[in-house]
């Protein structure tokens, strides 16, 4: 896959828009993005949107077409919550192990 800015420009012109972000997907699951703005300022303004879309797809926040894994694409907040729950469970296990050791020491004393 070898997308070029000219392809984004053509999409922009076809839509009669001044800025465009185009995302391509191939059969292998690869993707690419490109952005276009009619002026240098418009191009500069749309580039962060293009980068954000790329990052969201790359990180699994936005799904790729044809990917039917229901829970694979979860929001960033859901992933953070799951991470916090896992961390809490790990600390709880450590606390329980420490309590058992303290109870064993107390019985010896």
C-alpha positions in Angstrom: 0.0 0.0 0.0 1.5 3.3 -1.0 -1.0 6.1 -0.4 0.0 9.6 -1.5 -1.3 13.1 -0.5 -2.6 13.5 -4.1 -5.1 10.8 -3.3 -6.3 12.8 -0.3 -6.4 15.9 -2.4 -8.6 14.2 -5.0 -10.9 13.0 -2.3 -11.1 16.6 -0.9 -11.8 18.0 -4.3 -14.5 15.4 -5.0 -16.2 16.3 -1.8 -15.8 20.0 -2.5 -14.1 20.4 0.9 -11.0 22.4 1.9 -9.5 19.7 4.2 -9.6 16.0 4.2 -8.2 13.0 6.1 -8.3 9.7 4.2 -7.8 6.3 5.7 -6.9 3.2 3.6 -7.2 -0.4 4.6 -5.8 -3.4 2.7 -6.7 -7.1 2.8 -3.8 -7.9 5.2 -5.2 -5.6 7.8 -2.6 -2.8 7.2 -3.8 0.8 7.2 -2.5 4.2 6.2 -3.7 7.7 6.6 -3.0 10.9 4.7 -4.3 14.5 5.1 -4.7 17.4 2.8 -5.5 21.1 3.2 -5.8 23.6 0.4 -3.5 26.1 2.0 -0.5 25.5 4.1 -2.4 26.7 7.2 -5.3 24.3 6.5 -2.8 21.5 6.0 -1.1 22.2 9.2 -4.4 22.4 11.0 -5.7 19.1 9.8 -2.4 17.1 10.4 -3.0 16.6 14.1 -6.4 15.1 13.3 -4.8 12.7 10.9 -2.2 11.7 13.5 -4.9 11.2 16.1 -6.8 8.9 13.8 -3.7 7.0 13.0 -2.8 6.6 16.7 -6.4 5.6 17.6 -6.5 2.8 15.0 -2.9 1.7 15.9 -3.8 1.5 19.6 -7.1 -0.3 19.0 -9.3 2.5 20.1 -10.9 2.7 16.6 -11.7 -0.6 15.0 -10.5 -1.7 11.5 -13.2 -2.8 9.0 -14.0 -6.5 9.1 -12.7 -7.0 12.7 -15.6 -8.5 14.5 -14.0 -9.0 17.9 -16.7 -7.6 20.1 -14.6 -6.6 23.1 -11.3 -6.1 21.3 -12.0 -2.4 20.8 -12.8 -0.8 24.1 -12.6 2.8 25.1 -9.4 4.1 26.7 -11.3 4.7 29.9 -12.4 1.1 30.0 -8.9 -0.1 29.5 -7.7 2.2 32.3 -10.4 0.9 34.6 -9.5 -2.7 33.9 -5.8 -1.9 34.6 -6.8 -0.3 37.9 -8.9 -3.3 38.9 -6.0 -5.6 38.1 -3.7 -3.5 40.2 -6.1 -3.4 43.1 -6.5 -7.2 43.0 -2.7 -7.6 43.1 -2.4 -5.3 46.1 -5.2 -7.1 47.8 -3.5 -10.5 47.4 -0.3 -8.9 48.8 -2.2 -7.6 51.8 -3.8 -11.0 52.5 -0.4 -12.7 52.3 1.0 -10.2 54.7 -1.9 -10.7 57.1 -1.3 -14.5 57.1 2.4 -14.0 57.8 1.6 -11.6 60.7 -0.9 -14.1 62.1 1.7 -16.8 61.9 4.3 -14.6 63.7 1.7 -13.7 66.4 1.1 -17.4 67.1 4.8 -17.9 67.7 5.1 -15.0 70.2 
